[in-house]
Amino acid sequence: MWCSQEGRDTLTDLVDHMIPVQDRPDLIHDFKNLWALCTYHHGRKFSLEVYARDNGLLHRLPTWCKDRDSRPQQFK
């Protein structure tokens, strides 16, 4: 999905939980919490998760995943 947001067409390597299972195990089977990512962007998403967790902003992850412009500047 991030590739698409950047105007690139890339095959999906992974299905990721927008809000990590370690933080919200109750969302493990919630399809609204899943999205497709390439390996590169999965690494970037992990950095975004760490930032969100460290700053008490995990609730913002679904918005940040769907809307590139809403992300903190360093993750756009």
Disulfide bonds with the S-S distance in Angstrom:
none
